[in-house]
Amino acid sequence: MELDKMDENDWKYHGEGNKSLVVSHVQLSRVLRLLKYPAEDSENPPQTVEQAFRQIQNIVDFSSNVMSSLLGEKFIHSGEVVKLPLEFVRQLSIKVQHQRPAWRCEKVMDIYSGCALCLPNLTAPALHQPAHTPPLCIEIKPKCGFLPSSKHVSKDIKTKVCRFCMHQHYKVASGKWKRRSLYCPLDLFSGNRQRMHFAIRHLIEEPQNNLKIFKGGQCIYSSKEGSDDAMDLTSLLHHLRPYFQHGNKRINSHVTSKAVLNDFIQVLVNALLSGGGGDGGVVTDRQGGGRSFCEASVFNKERIRHGSQGLPSDSVLFRTLQTQMLDTLDIEGLYPLFRRVEQHLQDFPKERTRLQMDGPYNEAFLEKLQKCPTEDDGSVEYAVAKVHQYRVAMTAKDCSIMVTLVPRSEEEEDDEGLSSQRWLRDFLSSRPPAFSYSVSILDLDPKPFDSIPRQLRLDQKIVSCYLRTGGALPKGSMSPHSGIFTAAEREDCTLLFHPV
């Protein structure tokens, strides 16, 4: 990209989160991530150009120096900070404004600093040949995949029902979502294919902001916050069917909807369990004693016919889970250590720099959290190390996993000597069609030190809401879409009568 020749018409709205807005280039496989701030600050920017640049550089450094080491370099795209012409940024802001969801417009795009983060567009990979079938991209926000076992946990329910499932009740009760998602992260992180299939199926039924599906860079399936609308599975099937025209699950040469969805989920599970190279061993039942099950999950444990519990040690889910589990104390055990650090910083404000509370996120920061003593010696250094561990764990709990699937052409399969076996595969339908795939981890921003009290308050609200309702949904909330897959399965119930 030539920064002095930037044209807003070469860019389109791609999406946004709480803190930033993303635009993608119409031809190049590039996205720009720009900061946002509250609309009331639109006339007076809340930070200087230098502060905005430092904020984005911190995101790059945290991703490349800290998270990359913990999660695996092969999964990380850190990007680079770019300085854009201000006129381009202002025109871009005007262009994308009408495409933004109304509920996101309480914040505005930063048009004053000109700073942005430039990243590869993983929904439209550069290696893809335009003449071929466009790639599919699945973005999953898996959330926390374990139950806390810390002695500091004050409410027993937290050791039985996972944070995501409890949070669903709170979100429905507060009106953020109309329906509860039946997805449970512990099923996805189990490593058991049945449970993973079950988890992804429920993500498709009720995506909320935990699932998005892209085709050729265009979002074809996602949820709108606060919407009553049922998810359009028919439209998704229309997009997916050309990728899965195979197998013996046919009715009059028509691949059934159930087969399409099952094959799609199976390919996704394969990608999530892959190590992207290497022979990673499987780490079995990491928690033991049944702690890898959430009591709120609707998955029936009796249904597990075969297969181990556990993830390949070089898979994206294993690395993500291990990083999440740096939160060893739970927010309840961490908060007193936060207060110890906070008091120290009030007494010695200049220590904030030495203790790297706001960065820089370099090797010294990583060393602080990796060399944390096992026992609390009452020192500030111990408290700081545990706070840093918690912040890193929170980033891993809030990250997104992007799986890019590129269909392999028949020529590519021929090159690998698969052509002689393809008739057998199609006849037996023992496996879904071949895809080349890549797995990446996104949204690896550092969590602010000052956000920890808010995390404690939110935890208390979520738990008390769940205990108050006994795990029952409030009146007036809509039931989950139990029938969304049933419609696809009904299509399969065709009776064929043959003369005897």
Disulfide bonds with the S-S distance in Angstrom:
none
